[in-house]
Amino acid sequence: MNTLDFSIIFQFAILLFDRNIQCLYEDQAGTFDWRQQYVGRAQFVEYIQGGQSGTRIIVGTEQNVVAAINGKNGQIGWRQVLEKGPSGHINDLKVSGNYVVTVSAGGEHIRCFNAISGSLHWESSIPGALPSHPATIQIHGSDLVAVLSYDRIVAYNIEAGNELWSLALTDSTKVKYSYLAFSEEVLYAVGISDRSHVSLNSVRLDGTEKTSRSVAAVWIASDNKCSILKGSHLICVDKNSGILQILSLANGVNFAPLVLQDVKVDYNKVSFPNLQLLGDPHSPAVIAVEVGDQEYVLVAVENGMARVVKHLPKVAALQVMGMGEQWLLLTARRSDNTDVLNVFGSDLLTGSPVHELSHSLKYPIHHGNPQRLYGTLSKLRDGSSGLSLLTCGEDHSLVLLTHSGKALWTREEALASILSVEMVDLPVSQIMAKMEDEFGTNDNILQMFLKRFSTQLSQLWTFALQLKHRLRIPRQHHAGGSISETERMSEEDSDDDEGLDETYLTRDEFNLHKIIVVVTGPGKVFGLDSNTGVSIWKTFYPSLGTFHRIDRDVLLLFVQRTTAHFPHQPVCTVLGKDKVSGLPIMFSFHPITGLPSESAPSEGRRLNYKIVNAVMLTQMDEHFLHPIVVMDSEKKFHVYPQSDVDLVKQFSASLFVFTTDIETGIITGYGVELDKKQQLIGNPLWTVDTNRNLQAITKVVTKRALEHVHSQGIVLEDRSVQYKYLNPNLIAVLTEGEEAQQKASAFFSVYLIDGVTGNLVFHCTHKKSKGPIQLMHSENWIVYNYWNQKQRRMELAVLELYEGTRQSNATAFTSFHPPPPPIVMRQAYIFPGHISALATTITEKGITSKQLLFALETGGVLGLPKLLIDPRRPEVLSQEAREEGLVPYLPELPRPADHIINYHQSVFNIHGIHTAPAGLESTSLVLCYGLDLFYTRVMPSKMFDVLKEDFDYFFISSVLIGMIVVSVITQRLAVRKALNRAWK
Amino acid sequence: MKTIVDSVRTILTILVVVGRPSSLSPNLGAAASEVGPEDGVSFGGGGGQRFLIEGKVSIPYTTDQDWVPTTRVVLDGGQYLGFLKNDGSFTASVPSGSYTIDIAHPFYVFDSIRVDITSKGKIRARRLNNIQPSLVLTIPYPLKIKAKGRASYFQQREQWRITDFLFSPMVLTMFLPFVLLMILPKLINTQDPETQREMQQTMGILNPKQSLPELSEVFTKIFGGGNNAKKAAKSKPAKKRS
């Protein structure tokens, strides 16, 4: 087959499915979708003052992003997303003039970006760089950039980007070179040799080595934290004794110890003191030593001698800044559990307070404590200097506070690390709730009539009000998808009085408006408005840490009670582990308001055992609450709320749990039983060993509990029915491994296991194929992608399971009497692109055909109909197949641009797609999350249940009216004619 | 219990050995005879030698440079990245192997390219062909990548046009005969004796059985109809005469 044939068939295929799927019109862009762009948690922050583009804040983040943020409004000026994972990890970032220099992966990538436009100026790479060994950068003057990697120093010209010289360091296998500093015309590179000595190398600016010597330091460990102060002194902390050790780089022979007098280091809270360099190269030599939780000691170094300047017992963050000739110390701390941040300014050397820098600033409690401060001074009109303070919060947020006491802008960077998402229905309006209240009460007829009458009257009244309101304000359309991810002051102001209309947060006609509850990595939980993406509430749980599972962090989010059970309040619960103790911790809250649930303690429920598994039951108790069942490492079961233990005992015979041990590769299934003390305990029923020596489990995927499957089978062309194998207990296990005999040949396997009995339903292995693999499990099919090593292309495989033409049990599926092994149909396709996340749409009743959503590495999110990923696609299109509506098999899947659901709103590093049903059967709500967020609605079978928005009402009504008019007139004429005829 | 567990385990191990993906991969005939080096050879921690892939991206549709910072050069789905300089050129340092290169820009579409680098550093670029990976259609190296065009993300909204309405089959079937009925007689000058004669002739040809009496007339003759019948009978010859 030649390529021409392919293209023709392609067009045919595209035409065929184009009719089935909804594409966007240009004027629809941004009407129901939104995108938010983030940078992640800032690791490096540099200011670029003034210039024609105003103040720019250059950040390098944990999410491997280099970006410039506009100082005025907090919007992203430009953003460059570096490589994912360790090869893009930013080790150091420095700014010089209009250039931003970054080094990542230990020197594998050195990049210089233009600070104004964000385009690359030059890039380079140090041969032999080790990604595991962080590299550092120092800039001398305005042109020389020195980079210290694992075993060498390389110098570049910042303007031209050419390598000036490169110097190999000696003994780099034993000595860990980590510190680099310029001191006038000499460059020092300092390395640590574990438990032995410190190596000092001094290099002249032209790259010739000046001296190389070592200083004995038996106490030093390779993971010690050190700092070079002003290019002249090396300061290290002795991990064991907590003594500061100071060494002059130029001529020091021995370390000079400094005992921190009168200061008790609390080793329970800090493993060993952190060092924080303060100020810039021109400021006095001062270093802050973090000796406890929010406790610092300020140490100044003069003439090789160190002395304690100040002990700061209660300070969250501190910063040294210059004001004219004066050097100031800025400290900040939150006044106990309020929204106020107290900032104090004092002279660094004398300690006398500076009143114009001391402010009480509003810093909402949901930011936690500030972790770092970056203060700048600007001259105001009246001659005084105004402080603007950039704070990096515990919740990863970036807030620019001004001396007026308000936040100029806020960036919620926690949203760049979303771990769990749930979309929660809004409650019905009060009137609707009253209407529903009518049912289930035993009033007499008159009362009921009056109640009905009054509620309907008030309904009419609110309708009239709404109509009036709508007429007054023309409908608001927000500008095409580019909602600012920064929240403006107006939003901040609305904290005081609820700016939102009371009726705004009620369910709309088609239940399209929802609250997206989002749990993020730092432990901050948001309630986002699905219409606009603005957060309606946010709560920060400082103690909430994440579980680590296989290769990613996990926080569990359960919707224990939805809004459907008025007057019971909805409840969401997040389960994580305590950051300090490592034991599980649970928080329950109201998903619409974010307030803690009345029934649960607001400071969280701490569980005093190690958690193995946690599930939410589909059954409800008498208060319509789904209990959460937690299994601990002793195989005991705990039920939350505890009052529901009896309910769980009642169901225990039909309750099965499985656990996966990644370390041993063993999957174990448990039944729930009652022990002698009437406690719930797990009884191991089955185990499956995936043979850890050969392969490792990388994914375990179950079906979504919410999913409805509308049709039990598919009708074939001979009018017989092929029944689907709909086992709700089926789990898909993915294992990856390397071929033993053949080097560099990977393989992976997919196991389908019945989660109740452990019965292996199906298994297949792909040789010469490797990950990253995404796997999706829905209805009776499984879809996964992999990299075919032999053909060097991405492929997508689909498995569909059928019971056959007879259904063994039409009423309910039972794993104990399973149907005969299912017929497995499978097919694979070439996928034109790389997939970072995979999901399928979900609708209210499951009638709408499915659409598969692929987040591509190039920034798009592709939506393809399930029709194209159907193992029954025939190679030759027969008459029967055509009758069934099958598309002929083509090796490569298409990637038409109009099926990119986020059109030109590119999103990067997407690691999850959450879909939720709307009230309309045709519509599914989609949130793609990763570094960026994108939300939209998709209609996989077009909007079959609502008139299209461009429906021509005018045309239809004019035709209708015309017909009526014509029929009336012709009737008249006919009557007249008949009369005339009668007269003749 | 233990026996079940063991049996499951043995079944599994057997399956691991026996299980083979036979029908799964898209069957495309002959295995490709690979020219490039085998992919997936692990280069531990950047220890291997690295080579530079060079290229230049251009978008002929715009004159400003705003597109430069928003364009990314994605190698093997983001394993390696290239960033553009102001003039659109990029480099990417990679170990030897075979790489797919995609240019990602929100508004423009580019062709995908495959670049093969031998272990000695010889670089060859070719058009990406996923269906026949062995097919080599080399393109010049260093790469010069031009945008194919703007991505059409949106459907065109249907607009109401008079021509659409007029040429719809319903309108055609209803109005065309009507138009013919109304306009055609007007086109022919019925006053002209020449044409009248002509028409009569054609009518005569069309109605060869004109001499046959009409059925209604026969019946009226039989059952008697008085004046009416006479009139009708009279009118016939009159018509004939003219």
Contacts between the chains, C-beta under 8 A, distances in Angstrom:
chain1	res1	chain2	res2	distance
A	3	B	129	7.9
A	3	B	131	7.5
A	6	B	131	6.8
A	23	B	154	7.1
A	23	B	155	4.3
A	24	B	153	6.8
A	24	B	154	5.5
A	24	B	155	6.7
A	25	B	154	5.8
A	25	B	155	5.5
A	25	B	156	7.9
A	25	B	157	4.9
A	26	B	154	4.1
A	26	B	157	7.6
A	27	B	157	7.2
A	29	B	154	7.2
A	78	B	69	5.1
A	80	B	69	7.2
A	80	B	83	6.3
A	81	B	72	7.5
A	82	B	81	6.8
A	83	B	78	6.8
A	83	B	79	7.3
A	83	B	80	6.8
A	83	B	81	5.4
A	84	B	78	5.8
A	87	B	79	7.7
A	87	B	80	8.0
A	88	B	81	7.7
A	105	B	46	7.5
A	106	B	46	7.9
A	108	B	46	5.4
A	111	B	83	6.8
A	113	B	83	7.8
A	114	B	86	7.4
A	117	B	65	7.4
A	117	B	68	7.2
A	117	B	69	5.7
A	117	B	86	7.4
A	118	B	69	3.8
A	119	B	65	7.7
A	119	B	68	4.6
A	119	B	69	4.8
A	119	B	83	7.5
A	119	B	84	6.1
A	119	B	85	6.2
A	119	B	86	5.2
A	120	B	83	4.0
A	120	B	84	6.1
A	120	B	85	5.0
A	120	B	90	7.6
A	121	B	85	7.0
A	122	B	85	7.6
A	123	B	83	7.0
A	123	B	91	6.6
A	125	B	50	6.5
A	125	B	93	4.8
A	127	B	49	7.9
A	127	B	50	7.0
A	128	B	46	7.2
A	128	B	47	7.2
A	129	B	46	5.6
A	130	B	45	5.8
A	130	B	46	7.0
A	131	B	45	6.3
A	131	B	46	6.6
A	132	B	45	7.2
A	684	B	1	7.8
A	685	B	1	7.6
A	686	B	4	6.6
A	686	B	5	6.5
A	686	B	8	6.7
A	687	B	5	5.0
A	687	B	8	7.2
A	687	B	9	7.7
A	688	B	8	5.8
A	688	B	9	7.5
A	688	B	12	6.5
A	689	B	8	7.9
A	689	B	9	4.9
A	689	B	12	6.6
A	690	B	12	7.1
A	691	B	12	7.2
A	691	B	13	6.6
A	691	B	16	6.6
A	694	B	16	7.0
A	744	B	38	7.2
A	744	B	40	4.9
A	744	B	41	5.2
A	744	B	42	6.1
A	745	B	40	7.4
A	746	B	40	7.0
A	749	B	16	7.0
A	749	B	19	7.0
A	751	B	12	8.0
A	758	B	4	7.9
A	758	B	8	6.2
A	760	B	8	6.8
A	760	B	11	6.3
A	760	B	12	6.7
A	760	B	15	7.4
A	763	B	12	7.7
A	763	B	15	4.8
A	763	B	19	5.6
A	764	B	19	5.7
A	764	B	21	6.0
A	764	B	24	7.1
A	765	B	16	7.0
A	765	B	19	4.3
A	765	B	20	6.7
A	765	B	21	6.3
A	766	B	21	5.0
A	766	B	24	6.8
A	767	B	20	7.6
A	767	B	21	6.7
A	770	B	40	6.9
A	788	B	25	7.0
A	789	B	39	5.7
A	789	B	40	4.9
A	790	B	31	7.6
A	790	B	32	7.9
A	791	B	25	7.9
A	791	B	32	6.8
A	791	B	130	7.8
A	791	B	133	5.0
A	792	B	39	5.2
A	792	B	98	5.6
A	792	B	100	7.7
A	792	B	114	7.9
A	792	B	133	6.1
A	793	B	130	4.7
A	793	B	133	6.7
A	794	B	77	7.4
A	795	B	25	7.0
A	795	B	26	7.1
A	797	B	24	5.9
A	826	B	23	6.6
A	826	B	24	5.8
A	827	B	23	8.0
A	827	B	24	7.6
A	828	B	24	4.9
A	828	B	25	5.5
A	828	B	26	5.5
A	829	B	26	6.3
A	830	B	26	6.0
A	830	B	130	4.6
A	830	B	131	6.7
A	832	B	112	7.7
A	832	B	130	6.4
A	833	B	77	7.4
A	833	B	102	7.5
A	834	B	74	7.9
A	834	B	76	7.4
A	834	B	77	2.5
A	834	B	78	6.6
A	836	B	78	7.8
A	857	B	74	6.0
A	857	B	77	4.4
A	857	B	78	4.3
A	857	B	104	8.0
A	858	B	72	7.7
A	858	B	74	5.6
A	858	B	102	5.4
A	858	B	104	3.8
A	859	B	72	7.8
A	859	B	104	5.3
A	859	B	106	6.7
A	891	B	26	4.1
A	891	B	28	6.0
A	891	B	130	7.9
A	891	B	131	5.5
A	892	B	130	5.7
A	892	B	131	5.7
A	897	B	109	6.8
A	897	B	151	4.2
A	897	B	152	5.4
A	897	B	153	5.3
A	898	B	152	6.2
A	898	B	153	5.8
A	898	B	154	6.6
A	898	B	155	6.1
A	900	B	151	7.6
A	900	B	153	5.9
A	903	B	153	3.7
A	903	B	154	6.9
A	904	B	106	3.9
A	904	B	107	5.4
A	904	B	151	7.2
A	904	B	153	6.3
A	905	B	106	7.3
A	906	B	104	7.1
A	906	B	106	4.6
A	950	B	157	6.4
A	950	B	158	7.8
A	952	B	160	7.2
A	955	B	160	7.3
